[in-house]
């Protein structure tokens, strides 16, 4: 798949050639992965500028502080041309749809239960930003044929610079085996409307407040 002309040479963090070349699996829902989406030197800078998150939970980007390399990654994801490339790969209209970006720094053992994402979401992408390898059996995202976390289509270790993306459907099951500890990623979702965006961002903000007040969720 060719890179849109407007993005050629424009991205400061994402390796668009690798993204464009990644093969897409269509069954049972459209999905693909890309290793080394972020080149190692840029990945080190992004990891250094990752938001300071000291507890589990997904946090809205608007609630976080972060450095310039992480900001450049966010800017790449918000480019219209990036949406064009992603919609071509996933076979669904994404341009002009609102995007929500959330960030996780730590994982609790009860996280990762299999689910399909809400109907508000059209497509989901995760970019892992862990600096080192991943030897743990848990915390590896699994795309699934059903709600059974062992009914695996593919398993994606959360290695730094890896992207996994999929089209949301009623059977777009995904989850992972339990893991507790540092597990860093940026998640981006295209949503169906501005109202859906406001609802979902509000839900994440409320959840973040609850987790800050609840010692059970502390690191």
C-alpha positions in Angstrom: 0.0 0.0 0.0 1.6 3.4 -1.0 2.1 6.1 1.6 -0.2 9.1 1.0 1.8 11.9 -0.7 1.1 14.4 2.1 2.8 12.1 4.6 5.9 11.2 2.7 8.8 12.5 4.7 6.4 14.3 7.1 6.3 12.0 10.1 8.8 12.6 12.8 8.3 9.5 14.8 6.3 6.8 13.0 7.9 4.7 10.3 5.1 5.0 7.7 6.8 2.6 5.2 6.5 -0.2 7.7 2.9 0.7 8.5 1.9 0.8 4.8 3.6 -2.5 4.1 2.0 -4.4 7.0 -0.3 -7.2 5.8 -3.9 -7.1 7.1 -5.8 -10.2 8.2 -9.6 -9.9 7.5 -11.0 -12.8 9.5 -12.7 -12.9 11.9 -12.2 -9.1 12.0 -9.8 -6.8 10.2 -6.5 -6.5 12.2 -2.8 -6.1 11.7 0.4 -5.6 13.7 3.6 -3.7 12.9 6.9 -4.4 14.7 9.3 -1.4 15.1 6.8 1.1 14.0 9.0 3.6 15.9 12.7 3.4 15.1 14.9 2.6 18.1 16.5 6.1 18.5 13.1 7.8 18.4 11.6 5.1 20.7 14.2 5.9 23.4 13.2 9.6 23.2 9.5 8.8 23.3 10.0 6.5 26.3 12.0 9.2 28.1 9.1 11.7 27.5 6.3 9.3 28.5 3.8 10.7 30.9 4.6 10.2 34.6 1.9 7.6 35.6 2.3 5.8 38.9 -0.9 3.7 39.1 -3.0 1.4 37.0 -5.7 2.7 34.7 -6.2 4.4 31.3 -5.8 8.1 31.5 -7.0 10.7 29.0 -4.2 12.5 27.2 -5.7 15.8 28.3 -5.0 14.9 32.0 -1.3 14.1 31.5 2.0 16.0 31.1 4.7 14.7 28.8 7.7 15.7 26.8 8.3 16.8 23.2 9.1 13.4 21.7 5.9 11.9 23.0 4.1 15.1 21.8 5.5 14.4 18.3 4.1 10.9 18.4 0.7 12.3 19.3 0.9 14.8 16.5 1.7 12.0 14.0 -1.4 10.1 15.1 -3.6 13.1 14.7 -2.6 13.8 11.1 -5.5 13.5 8.6 -3.2 11.5 6.3 -2.5 9.0 9.0 -6.3 8.4 9.3 -6.4 8.0 5.5 -3.7 5.3 5.6 -5.4 3.5 8.5 -8.9 3.5 7.0 -7.4 2.0 3.8 -5.9 -0.9 5.8 -9.0 -1.5 8.0 -11.6 -0.9 5.4 -13.7 1.6 7.3 -14.2 5.4 7.1 -12.0 7.1 9.7 -11.2 10.5 8.2 -13.2 13.2 9.9 -14.2 10.9 12.8 -13.1 12.1 16.3 -10.1 10.4 17.8 -9.6 9.6 21.5 -6.1 9.0 22.9 -5.6 7.4 26.3 -2.4 6.2 28.0 -1.6 3.4 30.4 1.6 3.1 32.5 0.7 0.2 34.8 -1.4 -2.9 34.7 -3.4 -4.5 37.5 -4.1 -8.2 37.7 -7.8 -7.7 37.0 -7.1 -5.8 33.8 -7.2 -7.5 30.4 -10.5 -9.4 30.6 -11.7 -10.3 27.1 -14.1 -7.8 25.5 -15.0 -6.4 22.0 -14.9 -2.6 22.7 -18.1 -0.5 22.9 -20.3 0.3 19.9 -19.0 3.9 20.2 -15.7 2.9 18.8 -15.0 2.3 15.1 -11.3 1.2 15.3 -8.7 0.8 17.9 -4.9 1.0 17.8 -2.3 0.5 20.6 1.4 1.5 20.4 3.5 -0.2 23.1 6.2 2.0 24.7 8.0 -0.4 27.0 11.8 0.1 26.8 12.9 -3.5 27.3 11.9 -7.0 26.1 8.9 -8.8 27.6 9.6 -12.2 29.2 6.3 -12.4 31.2 3.6 -14.8 30.0 0.9 -12.3 31.0 0.2 -8.9 29.6 0.6 -10.1 25.9 -2.4 -8.8 24.0 -4.4 -11.6 22.4 -6.8 -11.1 19.5 -9.5 -13.8 20.0 -12.1 -15.8 18.1 -14.4 -15.7 21.1 -14.6 -14.4 24.6 -12.3 -17.2 25.7 -8.8 -15.7 26.3 -7.3 -19.0 25.2 -9.1 -19.0 21.8 -6.2 -17.1 20.2 -5.9 -15.7 16.7 -2.6 -14.0 17.4 -0.7 -12.9 20.5 1.2 -9.6 20.6 4.0 -9.1 23.1 4.0 -5.4 24.3 7.5 -4.7 22.9 8.4 -1.0 22.5 7.5 0.4 19.2 5.0 -2.3 18.3 1.6 -1.4 16.9 -1.6 -3.5 16.9 -4.7 -2.2 15.3 -8.2 -3.6 14.5 -11.6 -2.7 13.3 -14.2 -2.9 16.1 -17.0 -5.4 15.4 -19.4 -7.4 17.5 -16.8 -10.2 17.5 -13.6 -8.2 17.8 -12.7 -10.0 21.0 -9.3 -9.2 22.7 -7.7 -9.4 26.1 -4.7 -10.8 27.8 -3.6 -13.1 30.6 -3.2 -11.5 34.0 -0.2 -9.3 34.6 0.6 -6.8 37.4 3.3 -4.1 37.0 4.7 -1.6 34.5 3.1 -1.9 31.1 3.2 1.2 29.0 1.2 2.0 25.9 -0.7 4.7 24.0 -4.1 3.7 22.8 -6.0 5.6 20.1 -9.7 5.1 19.1 -11.7 6.6 16.3 -15.3 7.2 17.6 -18.6 7.6 15.8 -19.4 11.1 16.9 -18.3 14.0 19.1 -20.9 13.0 21.6 -19.4 9.5 21.8 -16.0 11.2 22.3 -17.2 13.4 25.1 -18.9 10.4 26.8 -15.9 8.2 26.7 -13.4 10.8 27.7 -15.6 11.7 30.6 -15.8 8.1 31.7 -12.0 7.8 31.7 -11.7 11.0 33.6 -14.1 9.8 36.3 -12.4 6.4 36.4 -9.0 8.1 36.9 -10.4 10.2 39.8 -11.8 7.1 41.5 -8.6 5.2 41.2 -6.6 8.1 42.7 -8.9 8.0 45.7 -9.0 4.2 46.0 -5.9 2.8 47.7 -6.8 -0.7 46.1 -5.7 0.8 42.8 -2.5 2.3 44.1 0.8 1.1 42.7 
